């Protein structure tokens, strides 16, 4: 996964084009670096999976 692909996936999540994004361990650091740059990162929920994989969802207001 490239940085541009990660940005596009995050934008698609936010815009409702995707319900969730599955990020495998090999792509996690690239995805996470783009994720950390976003001002709306608290609106995303990362759900840890086995073997270092993560499922990301866009859920505005889920954090207090």
N, CA, C and O atoms as a CHARMM CRD file, in Angstrom:
* protein
*
  256
    1    1 UNK  N      0.84600  -1.17600   0.00000 PROA 1      0.00000
    2    1 UNK  CA     0.00000   0.00000   0.00000 PROA 1      0.00000
    3    1 UNK  C      0.89400   1.24200   0.00000 PROA 1      0.00000
    4    1 UNK  O      1.89100   1.31200   0.71800 PROA 1      0.00000
    5    2 UNK  N      0.51100   2.20900  -0.81700 PROA 2      0.00000
    6    2 UNK  CA     1.23600   3.47600  -0.85500 PROA 2      0.00000
    7    2 UNK  C      0.52200   4.49500   0.03300 PROA 2      0.00000
    8    2 UNK  O     -0.60600   4.27100   0.47200 PROA 2      0.00000
    9    3 UNK  N      1.18900   5.60500   0.28600 PROA 3      0.00000
   10    3 UNK  CA     0.58300   6.67700   1.07400 PROA 3      0.00000
   11    3 UNK  C     -0.66300   7.21700   0.38800 PROA 3      0.00000
   12    3 UNK  O     -1.65500   7.52100   1.05000 PROA 3      0.00000
   13    4 UNK  N     -0.61900   7.33800  -0.91700 PROA 4      0.00000
   14    4 UNK  CA    -1.77300   7.83700  -1.67000 PROA 4      0.00000
   15    4 UNK  C     -2.96000   6.88300  -1.56300 PROA 4      0.00000
   16    4 UNK  O     -4.10200   7.32500  -1.43400 PROA 4      0.00000
   17    5 UNK  N     -2.69800   5.58700  -1.61500 PROA 5      0.00000
   18    5 UNK  CA    -3.77000   4.60300  -1.46500 PROA 5      0.00000
   19    5 UNK  C     -4.38600   4.67900  -0.07000 PROA 5      0.00000
   20    5 UNK  O     -5.60100   4.56900   0.08700 PROA 5      0.00000
   21    6 UNK  N     -3.53800   4.86900   0.93800 PROA 6      0.00000
   22    6 UNK  CA    -4.03500   4.98700   2.31100 PROA 6      0.00000
   23    6 UNK  C     -4.91500   6.22300   2.45300 PROA 6      0.00000
   24    6 UNK  O     -5.98000   6.15400   3.06600 PROA 6      0.00000
   25    7 UNK  N     -4.48200   7.36300   1.88900 PROA 7      0.00000
   26    7 UNK  CA    -5.28600   8.58900   1.93700 PROA 7      0.00000
   27    7 UNK  C     -6.63600   8.37600   1.27000 PROA 7      0.00000
   28    7 UNK  O     -7.66900   8.80400   1.78700 PROA 7      0.00000
   29    8 UNK  N     -6.62100   7.71400   0.12100 PROA 8      0.00000
   30    8 UNK  CA    -7.86000   7.46900  -0.62100 PROA 8      0.00000
   31    8 UNK  C     -8.80700   6.56400   0.17500 PROA 8      0.00000
   32    8 UNK  O    -10.01200   6.81600   0.21200 PROA 8      0.00000
   33    9 UNK  N     -8.28100   5.52900   0.80300 PROA 9      0.00000
   34    9 UNK  CA    -9.11300   4.64100   1.61500 PROA 9      0.00000
   35    9 UNK  C     -9.73800   5.39000   2.78700 PROA 9      0.00000
   36    9 UNK  O    -10.91500   5.20000   3.09200 PROA 9      0.00000
   37   10 UNK  N     -8.95800   6.23300   3.43800 PROA 10     0.00000
   38   10 UNK  CA    -9.47900   7.02200   4.55900 PROA 10     0.00000
   39   10 UNK  C    -10.57800   7.97700   4.09100 PROA 10     0.00000
   40   10 UNK  O    -11.59500   8.13700   4.76500 PROA 10     0.00000
   41   11 UNK  N    -10.37300   8.60500   2.94400 PROA 11     0.00000
   42   11 UNK  CA   -11.39100   9.50900   2.39700 PROA 11     0.00000
   43   11 UNK  C    -12.65700   8.75000   2.01600 PROA 11     0.00000
   44   11 UNK  O    -13.76300   9.24400   2.23600 PROA 11     0.00000
   45   12 UNK  N    -12.51000   7.56200   1.45100 PROA 12     0.00000
   46   12 UNK  CA   -13.66800   6.74500   1.08900 PROA 12     0.00000
   47   12 UNK  C    -14.44000   6.31300   2.33300 PROA 12     0.00000
   48   12 UNK  O    -15.67000   6.26700   2.31300 PROA 12     0.00000
   49   13 UNK  N    -13.73800   6.00000   3.39800 PROA 13     0.00000
   50   13 UNK  CA   -14.40200   5.66000   4.66400 PROA 13     0.00000
   51   13 UNK  C    -15.21500   6.85400   5.16000 PROA 13     0.00000
   52   13 UNK  O    -16.38400   6.71700   5.52000 PROA 13     0.00000
   53   14 UNK  N    -14.58100   8.02100   5.17400 PROA 14     0.00000
   54   14 UNK  CA   -15.24800   9.22100   5.67600 PROA 14     0.00000
   55   14 UNK  C    -16.46900   9.57500   4.82800 PROA 14     0.00000
   56   14 UNK  O    -17.49600   9.98700   5.36800 PROA 14     0.00000
   57   15 UNK  N    -16.36800   9.42200   3.51700 PROA 15     0.00000
   58   15 UNK  CA   -17.45400   9.79300   2.60900 PROA 15     0.00000
   59   15 UNK  C    -18.55100   8.74200   2.51400 PROA 15     0.00000
   60   15 UNK  O    -19.54800   8.94800   1.82200 PROA 15     0.00000
   61   16 UNK  N    -18.37600   7.61600   3.20500 PROA 16     0.00000
   62   16 UNK  CA   -19.39300   6.57900   3.20300 PROA 16     0.00000
   63   16 UNK  C    -19.34800   5.64400   2.00800 PROA 16     0.00000
   64   16 UNK  O    -20.24800   4.82400   1.82600 PROA 16     0.00000
   65   17 UNK  N    -18.31300   5.76000   1.19600 PROA 17     0.00000
   66   17 UNK  CA   -18.17200   4.86700   0.04500 PROA 17     0.00000
   67   17 UNK  C    -17.77000   3.45900   0.47700 PROA 17     0.00000
   68   17 UNK  O    -18.07200   2.47800  -0.20400 PROA 17     0.00000
   69   18 UNK  N    -17.09000   3.37400   1.61100 PROA 18     0.00000
   70   18 UNK  CA   -16.70600   2.09400   2.19700 PROA 18     0.00000
   71   18 UNK  C    -17.22400   2.03300   3.62500 PROA 18     0.00000
   72   18 UNK  O    -17.25100   3.04500   4.32600 PROA 18     0.00000
   73   19 UNK  N    -17.63300   0.85200   4.05400 PROA 19     0.00000
   74   19 UNK  CA   -18.10500   0.66900   5.42200 PROA 19     0.00000
   75   19 UNK  C    -16.93900   0.43200   6.37200 PROA 19     0.00000
   76   19 UNK  O    -16.95100   0.89200   7.51400 PROA 19     0.00000
   77   20 UNK  N    -15.92500  -0.29800   5.88400 PROA 20     0.00000
   78   20 UNK  CA   -14.74500  -0.58200   6.68800 PROA 20     0.00000
   79   20 UNK  C    -13.56900  -0.86600   5.77000 PROA 20     0.00000
   80   20 UNK  O    -13.73400  -1.18200   4.59200 PROA 20     0.00000
   81   21 UNK  N    -12.37200  -0.74300   6.34300 PROA 21     0.00000
   82   21 UNK  CA   -11.14100  -1.03700   5.60800 PROA 21     0.00000
   83   21 UNK  C    -10.33400  -2.01700   6.44300 PROA 21     0.00000
   84   21 UNK  O    -10.08100  -1.78300   7.62500 PROA 21     0.00000
   85   22 UNK  N     -9.93500  -3.10600   5.82100 PROA 22     0.00000
   86   22 UNK  CA    -9.10700  -4.11500   6.47100 PROA 22     0.00000
   87   22 UNK  C     -7.65700  -3.82900   6.11400 PROA 22     0.00000
   88   22 UNK  O     -7.28800  -3.85000   4.94000 PROA 22     0.00000
   89   23 UNK  N     -6.83800  -3.56200   7.11800 PROA 23     0.00000
   90   23 UNK  CA    -5.42500  -3.24900   6.90700 PROA 23     0.00000
   91   23 UNK  C     -4.59700  -4.38200   7.48300 PROA 23     0.00000
   92   23 UNK  O     -4.65700  -4.66000   8.68100 PROA 23     0.00000
   93   24 UNK  N     -3.82100  -5.03700   6.62500 PROA 24     0.00000
   94   24 UNK  CA    -3.00800  -6.14200   7.12400 PROA 24     0.00000
   95   24 UNK  C     -1.71900  -5.61300   7.74300 PROA 24     0.00000
   96   24 UNK  O     -1.36900  -4.44500   7.57600 PROA 24     0.00000
   97   25 UNK  N     -1.04100  -6.46200   8.43700 PROA 25     0.00000
   98   25 UNK  CA     0.14600  -6.08400   9.19600 PROA 25     0.00000
   99   25 UNK  C      1.21400  -5.45400   8.30200 PROA 25     0.00000
  100   25 UNK  O      1.87700  -4.50200   8.71300 PROA 25     0.00000
  101   26 UNK  N      1.38400  -5.96600   7.10200 PROA 26     0.00000
  102   26 UNK  CA     2.41500  -5.45200   6.19400 PROA 26     0.00000
  103   26 UNK  C      2.15200  -4.01000   5.78300 PROA 26     0.00000
  104   26 UNK  O      3.09700  -3.26100   5.53700 PROA 26     0.00000
  105   27 UNK  N      0.88700  -3.60800   5.70400 PROA 27     0.00000
  106   27 UNK  CA     0.52200  -2.25600   5.27500 PROA 27     0.00000
  107   27 UNK  C      0.23500  -1.31000   6.43900 PROA 27     0.00000
  108   27 UNK  O     -0.01700  -0.12400   6.22500 PROA 27     0.00000
  109   28 UNK  N      0.27000  -1.82000   7.65400 PROA 28     0.00000
  110   28 UNK  CA    -0.16500  -1.04100   8.80400 PROA 28     0.00000
  111   28 UNK  C      0.62900   0.25400   8.99400 PROA 28     0.00000
  112   28 UNK  O      0.02800   1.30800   9.19900 PROA 28     0.00000
  113   29 UNK  N      1.94400   0.20200   8.93000 PROA 29     0.00000
  114   29 UNK  CA     2.74100   1.39700   9.20200 PROA 29     0.00000
  115   29 UNK  C      2.49500   2.49800   8.18400 PROA 29     0.00000
  116   29 UNK  O      2.44000   3.67400   8.54500 PROA 29     0.00000
  117   30 UNK  N      2.34700   2.13600   6.93000 PROA 30     0.00000
  118   30 UNK  CA     2.04300   3.12900   5.89700 PROA 30     0.00000
  119   30 UNK  C      0.67300   3.73500   6.14900 PROA 30     0.00000
  120   30 UNK  O      0.51400   4.95600   6.11800 PROA 30     0.00000
  121   31 UNK  N     -0.31100   2.89100   6.39700 PROA 31     0.00000
  122   31 UNK  CA    -1.67100   3.36500   6.63900 PROA 31     0.00000
  123   31 UNK  C     -1.70800   4.23200   7.89500 PROA 31     0.00000
  124   31 UNK  O     -2.31900   5.30100   7.89300 PROA 31     0.00000
  125   32 UNK  N     -1.06800   3.78700   8.94500 PROA 32     0.00000
  126   32 UNK  CA    -1.07700   4.50500  10.22400 PROA 32     0.00000
  127   32 UNK  C     -0.42000   5.88100  10.10900 PROA 32     0.00000
  128   32 UNK  O     -0.88000   6.83800  10.73300 PROA 32     0.00000
  129   33 UNK  N      0.64600   5.99000   9.32100 PROA 33     0.00000
  130   33 UNK  CA     1.31200   7.28700   9.18500 PROA 33     0.00000
  131   33 UNK  C      0.39600   8.30600   8.51800 PROA 33     0.00000
  132   33 UNK  O      0.41100   9.48000   8.88900 PROA 33     0.00000
  133   34 UNK  N     -0.39900   7.88000   7.54100 PROA 34     0.00000
  134   34 UNK  CA    -1.36200   8.78600   6.90400 PROA 34     0.00000
  135   34 UNK  C     -2.54000   9.07100   7.83600 PROA 34     0.00000
  136   34 UNK  O     -3.03900  10.19500   7.89700 PROA 34     0.00000
  137   35 UNK  N     -2.96500   8.06500   8.54100 PROA 35     0.00000
  138   35 UNK  CA    -4.06100   8.21000   9.49800 PROA 35     0.00000
  139   35 UNK  C     -3.71200   9.23800  10.58000 PROA 35     0.00000
  140   35 UNK  O     -4.54800  10.06800  10.93700 PROA 35     0.00000
  141   36 UNK  N     -2.49200   9.18700  11.09800 PROA 36     0.00000
  142   36 UNK  CA    -2.06500  10.05800  12.19000 PROA 36     0.00000
  143   36 UNK  C     -2.00900  11.52600  11.78400 PROA 36     0.00000
  144   36 UNK  O     -2.07000  12.40100  12.64800 PROA 36     0.00000
  145   37 UNK  N     -1.89600  11.81400  10.50200 PROA 37     0.00000
  146   37 UNK  CA    -1.83400  13.18800  10.00100 PROA 37     0.00000
  147   37 UNK  C     -3.20300  13.86400   9.94300 PROA 37     0.00000
  148   37 UNK  O     -3.27900  15.08500   9.81300 PROA 37     0.00000
  149   38 UNK  N     -4.27100  13.09800  10.03600 PROA 38     0.00000
  150   38 UNK  CA    -5.62100  13.63600   9.85100 PROA 38     0.00000
  151   38 UNK  C     -6.12000  14.37200  11.09000 PROA 38     0.00000
  152   38 UNK  O     -5.88600  13.94200  12.21900 PROA 38     0.00000
  153   39 UNK  N     -6.80200  15.47100  10.86300 PROA 39     0.00000
  154   39 UNK  CA    -7.37200  16.23000  11.98100 PROA 39     0.00000
  155   39 UNK  C     -8.61600  15.54000  12.54500 PROA 39     0.00000
  156   39 UNK  O     -9.00200  15.79800  13.68500 PROA 39     0.00000
  157   40 UNK  N     -9.24600  14.66100  11.75100 PROA 40     0.00000
  158   40 UNK  CA   -10.45500  13.95700  12.18800 PROA 40     0.00000
  159   40 UNK  C    -10.18100  12.51600  12.62300 PROA 40     0.00000
  160   40 UNK  O    -11.07800  11.67400  12.58400 PROA 40     0.00000
  161   41 UNK  N     -8.95600  12.23500  13.03300 PROA 41     0.00000
  162   41 UNK  CA    -8.59600  10.84600  13.35400 PROA 41     0.00000
  163   41 UNK  C     -9.39400  10.25100  14.51200 PROA 41     0.00000
  164   41 UNK  O     -9.51200   9.03000  14.61100 PROA 41     0.00000
  165   42 UNK  N     -9.94000  11.08700  15.38400 PROA 42     0.00000
  166   42 UNK  CA   -10.73300  10.56900  16.50000 PROA 42     0.00000
  167   42 UNK  C    -12.09500  10.05400  16.05000 PROA 42     0.00000
  168   42 UNK  O    -12.80400   9.41600  16.82900 PROA 42     0.00000
  169   43 UNK  N    -12.46100  10.32100  14.81900 PROA 43     0.00000
  170   43 UNK  CA   -13.74000   9.85000  14.28400 PROA 43     0.00000
  171   43 UNK  C    -13.63000   8.43300  13.72300 PROA 43     0.00000
  172   43 UNK  O    -14.64200   7.80900  13.40300 PROA 43     0.00000
  173   44 UNK  N    -12.41700   7.93100  13.60500 PROA 44     0.00000
  174   44 UNK  CA   -12.18300   6.58100  13.08400 PROA 44     0.00000
  175   44 UNK  C    -11.99400   5.62600  14.25100 PROA 44     0.00000
  176   44 UNK  O    -11.43600   5.98800  15.28700 PROA 44     0.00000
  177   45 UNK  N    -12.46100   4.41900  14.06700 PROA 45     0.00000
  178   45 UNK  CA   -12.29000   3.37400  15.08200 PROA 45     0.00000
  179   45 UNK  C    -11.45000   2.25700  14.47500 PROA 45     0.00000
  180   45 UNK  O    -11.76900   1.73400  13.40700 PROA 45     0.00000
  181   46 UNK  N    -10.38100   1.90200  15.16600 PROA 46     0.00000
  182   46 UNK  CA    -9.53700   0.79300  14.74900 PROA 46     0.00000
  183   46 UNK  C     -9.80900  -0.40600  15.63500 PROA 46     0.00000
  184   46 UNK  O     -9.72200  -0.31700  16.86000 PROA 46     0.00000
  185   47 UNK  N    -10.13900  -1.52200  15.01600 PROA 47     0.00000
  186   47 UNK  CA   -10.46200  -2.74000  15.76600 PROA 47     0.00000
  187   47 UNK  C     -9.37400  -3.77200  15.47900 PROA 47     0.00000
  188   47 UNK  O     -9.25200  -4.27300  14.36100 PROA 47     0.00000
  189   48 UNK  N     -8.59200  -4.07800  16.50400 PROA 48     0.00000
  190   48 UNK  CA    -7.46500  -4.99600  16.35100 PROA 48     0.00000
  191   48 UNK  C     -7.94700  -6.40300  16.01400 PROA 48     0.00000
  192   48 UNK  O     -8.95000  -6.88300  16.54100 PROA 48     0.00000
  193   49 UNK  N     -7.20900  -7.04000  15.12900 PROA 49     0.00000
  194   49 UNK  CA    -7.46000  -8.40900  14.73100 PROA 49     0.00000
  195   49 UNK  C     -6.22900  -9.25000  15.06500 PROA 49     0.00000
  196   49 UNK  O     -5.22900  -8.72600  15.55500 PROA 49     0.00000
  197   50 UNK  N     -6.30400 -10.51100  14.80800 PROA 50     0.00000
  198   50 UNK  CA    -5.15300 -11.38800  15.03800 PROA 50     0.00000
  199   50 UNK  C     -4.03800 -11.07600  14.05300 PROA 50     0.00000
  200   50 UNK  O     -4.27400 -10.59100  12.94600 PROA 50     0.00000
  201   51 UNK  N     -2.81600 -11.36900  14.48600 PROA 51     0.00000
  202   51 UNK  CA    -1.62200 -11.23600  13.65600 PROA 51     0.00000
  203   51 UNK  C     -1.29700  -9.80300  13.26500 PROA 51     0.00000
  204   51 UNK  O     -0.62200  -9.59300  12.25700 PROA 51     0.00000
  205   52 UNK  N     -1.74600  -8.81700  14.01200 PROA 52     0.00000
  206   52 UNK  CA    -1.38600  -7.43400  13.75100 PROA 52     0.00000
  207   52 UNK  C     -2.22400  -6.72000  12.71800 PROA 52     0.00000
  208   52 UNK  O     -1.89300  -5.59700  12.33700 PROA 52     0.00000
  209   53 UNK  N     -3.29300  -7.32500  12.25200 PROA 53     0.00000
  210   53 UNK  CA    -4.18800  -6.69200  11.29100 PROA 53     0.00000
  211   53 UNK  C     -5.19000  -5.81300  12.03500 PROA 53     0.00000
  212   53 UNK  O     -5.44700  -6.02800  13.21900 PROA 53     0.00000
  213   54 UNK  N     -5.75600  -4.82200  11.34300 PROA 54     0.00000
  214   54 UNK  CA    -6.69600  -3.89400  11.96100 PROA 54     0.00000
  215   54 UNK  C     -7.83000  -3.59400  10.98300 PROA 54     0.00000
  216   54 UNK  O     -7.59600  -3.43400   9.78500 PROA 54     0.00000
  217   55 UNK  N     -9.05300  -3.51800  11.49500 PROA 55     0.00000
  218   55 UNK  CA   -10.19400  -3.08000  10.70900 PROA 55     0.00000
  219   55 UNK  C    -10.51200  -1.65400  11.15500 PROA 55     0.00000
  220   55 UNK  O    -10.70000  -1.39400  12.34300 PROA 55     0.00000
  221   56 UNK  N    -10.57100  -0.73800  10.19500 PROA 56     0.00000
  222   56 UNK  CA   -10.90400   0.65400  10.48800 PROA 56     0.00000
  223   56 UNK  C    -12.30800   0.95900  10.00300 PROA 56     0.00000
  224   56 UNK  O    -12.71600   0.54100   8.91900 PROA 56     0.00000
  225   57 UNK  N    -13.04400   1.70000  10.83300 PROA 57     0.00000
  226   57 UNK  CA   -14.39000   2.15800  10.49700 PROA 57     0.00000
  227   57 UNK  C    -14.47000   3.64700  10.80000 PROA 57     0.00000
  228   57 UNK  O    -13.74400   4.14900  11.65700 PROA 57     0.00000
  229   58 UNK  N    -15.34600   4.35100  10.10100 PROA 58     0.00000
  230   58 UNK  CA   -15.57900   5.76200  10.36900 PROA 58     0.00000
  231   58 UNK  C    -16.85500   5.87100  11.17800 PROA 58     0.00000
  232   58 UNK  O    -17.94000   5.56900  10.68100 PROA 58     0.00000
  233   59 UNK  N    -16.72600   6.31000  12.44200 PROA 59     0.00000
  234   59 UNK  CA   -17.85200   6.40100  13.35700 PROA 59     0.00000
  235   59 UNK  C    -17.78100   7.72600  14.11400 PROA 59     0.00000
  236   59 UNK  O    -17.28600   7.76200  15.24100 PROA 59     0.00000
  237   60 UNK  N    -18.26700   8.81400  13.51500 PROA 60     0.00000
  238   60 UNK  CA   -18.20700  10.11100  14.18000 PROA 60     0.00000
  239   60 UNK  C    -18.90100  10.08100  15.53400 PROA 60     0.00000
  240   60 UNK  O    -19.99700   9.53700  15.67100 PROA 60     0.00000
  241   61 UNK  N    -18.26100  10.66100  16.51800 PROA 61     0.00000
  242   61 UNK  CA   -18.84200  10.75400  17.85200 PROA 61     0.00000
  243   61 UNK  C    -18.71300   9.52000  18.71500 PROA 61     0.00000
  244   61 UNK  O    -19.30800   9.48200  19.79200 PROA 61     0.00000
  245   62 UNK  N    -17.97600   8.51900  18.30800 PROA 62     0.00000
  246   62 UNK  CA   -17.88800   7.29700  19.10800 PROA 62     0.00000
  247   62 UNK  C    -17.01300   7.49300  20.34100 PROA 62     0.00000
  248   62 UNK  O    -17.14400   6.74700  21.31100 PROA 62     0.00000
  249   63 UNK  N    -16.12100   8.48500  20.32000 PROA 63     0.00000
  250   63 UNK  CA   -15.29300   8.75400  21.48900 PROA 63     0.00000
  251   63 UNK  C    -15.91100   9.86300  22.32900 PROA 63     0.00000
  252   63 UNK  O    -16.65700  10.70300  21.82500 PROA 63     0.00000
  253   64 UNK  N    -15.59700   9.85100  23.58500 PROA 64     0.00000
  254   64 UNK  CA   -16.14500  10.87600  24.48400 PROA 64     0.00000
  255   64 UNK  C    -15.36200  12.15900  24.41300 PROA 64     0.00000
  256   64 UNK  O    -15.69000  13.12200  25.10600 PROA 64     0.00000
